[in-house]
Amino acid sequence: MSRKPKKGYFVRGQFVAEGSELDLEYKRELKGGLDGPSRTELKRESTELQELGTALLTLRKDLMEGLNLPDKLVEGLSEAKRITNFEGKRRQMQFIGKQMRLLSPETLQAVREALDIQRLGSAKDTQALHLAEAWRDRLIADDEAVGEWIAQHPQTDIQQLRALVRQARKDAVPVTKVAVSQGLAPRQGRAYRELFKLVRSVLSGDAVEDAPESDGDDDA
């Protein structure tokens, strides 16, 4: 006997049998498009909130306190930080994801903004670190860089700067063909580290001085 053909329809060249899981999925999404978000959209939103909750575990204390999150969520985050068991951690993060779904759109936006502030601050710190490293290497490699530094940063203790540069140069292994062939790298002695600290300290001081100051009213 010939088999009775299945009822169904084609979607993008694929046959979808009536009553199949795929058919039910399409119908749910069609209904969701009329009455609300589809299952796929809900799952995407749930995943995004779960990731947002995970990111909250790394948020600085001062930024966290400014969010005024519900006690249940705050306690859940604290508990998640203490849990080391993989399965226990997974269940706890699921709990946090559920708590995140209870937050208002305004609170969720505040959470995203707090995380952005933390990321931007980290990027700024990294940029300052790289700038200090670049200046240290230039000062050790080039006398002209020393003069340029002094001209740009006259508040520097020049005697200390020159002494650290001289010592760092003495500590360094000469960059010769033999040294390269033997894989010798410059020694990073105390003067090398102290020079970096000096440079970063001066650059940090410049950043503070460049910050805008509030104008006070002078008593006449």
C-alpha positions in Angstrom: 0.0 0.0 0.0 1.2 3.5 -0.8 1.9 5.7 2.1 -0.5 8.6 2.5 1.3 11.9 1.8 1.9 14.1 4.8 0.1 17.4 5.0 2.3 20.4 5.2 3.8 23.3 3.4 7.2 24.6 2.1 9.2 27.3 3.7 12.3 28.5 1.8 12.3 25.2 -0.1 12.0 23.1 3.0 8.9 20.9 3.6 7.3 21.4 7.0 4.9 18.7 8.0 1.8 19.8 9.9 2.0 19.0 13.6 5.8 18.7 13.5 8.0 20.6 16.0 9.1 23.0 13.2 5.5 23.6 12.3 4.6 24.5 15.9 7.6 26.7 16.1 6.6 28.7 13.0 3.0 29.0 14.3 4.3 30.2 17.7 6.5 32.8 16.0 3.6 33.9 13.7 1.3 34.3 16.7 4.1 36.1 18.6 4.4 38.6 15.7 0.8 39.5 16.2 0.4 39.3 20.0 4.0 39.8 21.4 7.6 38.8 21.0 8.4 35.4 19.4 10.1 32.6 21.3 13.3 33.3 19.5 13.2 36.9 20.5 12.4 36.0 24.1 15.4 33.6 24.1 17.7 36.2 22.7 16.6 38.7 25.4 17.0 36.1 28.1 20.6 35.4 26.9 21.4 39.1 26.8 20.2 39.6 30.4 22.1 36.5 31.6 25.3 37.9 30.1 24.5 41.3 31.7 24.1 39.6 35.1 27.4 37.8 34.6 29.1 41.1 33.8 27.7 42.6 37.1 30.0 40.2 38.9 33.0 42.3 37.8 31.5 45.7 38.5 33.3 47.9 41.0 31.7 48.4 44.4 31.2 52.2 44.0 29.4 51.7 40.6 27.4 48.8 42.0 26.1 50.9 45.0 25.0 53.7 42.6 22.6 51.3 40.9 20.3 50.6 43.9 19.6 47.1 42.7 17.0 44.9 44.6 18.5 43.2 47.7 17.6 39.8 46.3 19.8 40.4 43.2 22.6 41.9 45.2 22.7 38.9 47.5 22.5 36.5 44.6 25.6 38.2 43.0 27.5 38.0 46.3 26.6 34.4 46.6 27.7 33.7 43.0 31.2 35.1 43.7 31.6 32.7 46.6 30.5 29.5 44.8 33.3 27.5 43.2 31.4 24.4 42.2 30.6 24.4 38.5 27.0 23.1 38.7 26.3 25.3 41.7 27.6 28.3 39.9 25.5 27.5 36.8 22.3 27.3 38.9 23.1 30.5 40.7 23.7 32.3 37.4 20.3 31.1 36.2 18.8 32.6 39.4 20.5 35.9 38.7 19.2 35.8 35.1 15.7 35.5 36.4 16.3 38.4 38.8 17.6 40.5 35.9 14.4 39.9 34.0 12.5 41.6 36.9 14.4 44.8 36.5 12.8 47.9 34.9 14.1 49.1 31.5 15.5 52.2 33.2 17.5 50.1 35.7 18.8 47.8 33.0 20.0 50.8 31.1 21.7 52.1 34.2 23.5 48.7 34.5 24.7 48.9 31.0 26.0 52.5 31.5 27.8 51.5 34.7 29.6 48.7 32.9 30.5 51.1 30.0 32.0 53.5 32.5 34.1 50.8 34.0 35.3 49.6 30.6 36.2 53.1 29.5 38.1 53.7 32.7 40.1 50.5 32.1 40.9 51.6 28.6 42.1 55.0 29.8 44.3 53.3 32.4 45.8 51.0 29.8 46.5 54.0 27.5 48.3 55.8 30.3 50.3 52.7 31.0 51.4 52.3 27.4 52.4 56.0 27.2 54.6 55.7 30.3 56.3 52.6 28.9 56.9 54.4 25.6 58.5 57.4 27.3 60.7 55.2 29.5 62.0 53.3 26.5 62.7 56.5 24.6 64.5 58.1 27.6 66.8 55.2 27.8 67.4 55.0 24.1 67.9 58.6 23.1 69.4 61.7 24.8 67.2 64.0 22.7 64.2 62.3 24.4 65.5 63.4 27.7 65.7 67.0 26.6 62.2 66.7 25.1 60.8 65.3 28.3 62.4 68.1 30.5 60.9 70.7 28.1 57.4 69.2 28.3 57.6 68.4 32.1 59.8 71.0 33.8 58.4 70.0 37.2 60.3 66.7 37.0 63.2 66.1 39.4 65.8 66.5 36.6 68.7 65.2 38.7 66.8 62.0 39.6 65.7 61.6 36.0 69.2 61.8 34.6 70.6 59.5 37.3 67.9 56.8 36.6 68.5 57.1 32.8 72.2 56.6 33.2 71.9 53.6 35.5 69.2 52.0 33.3 71.6 52.3 30.3 74.4 50.7 32.3 72.2 47.8 33.3 71.0 47.1 29.8 72.8 44.4 27.7 74.3 46.0 24.6 72.1 45.2 21.5 74.7 43.6 19.3 74.6 40.8 16.8 76.2 38.4 19.3 73.6 39.4 22.0 70.8 38.8 19.6 72.1 35.5 18.5 72.4 34.4 22.1 68.9 35.6 22.9 70.0 38.1 25.5 67.4 40.6 26.5 68.1 43.9 28.2 68.2 43.5 32.0 65.3 45.2 33.8 67.1 46.3 36.9 65.9 48.6 39.7 66.7 51.8 37.7 64.5 50.6 34.8 61.6 50.1 37.2 62.2 53.3 39.1 62.3 55.3 35.9 59.0 53.9 34.9 57.5 54.9 38.3 58.9 58.5 37.9 57.5 58.9 34.4 54.1 57.6 35.3 54.0 59.7 38.4 54.7 62.9 36.4 52.2 62.0 33.7 49.5 61.3 36.4 50.2 64.6 38.0 49.7 66.3 34.6 46.4 64.6 34.2 45.2 65.9 37.6 46.4 69.5 36.8 44.6 69.4 33.5 41.3 68.5 35.2 38.8 71.4 35.4 38.6 73.3 38.7 35.5 74.8 40.1 35.6 78.5 40.4 35.1 79.9 43.9 33.7 83.3 44.8 36.4 85.5 46.4 35.2 87.7 49.2 35.7 91.3 48.4 
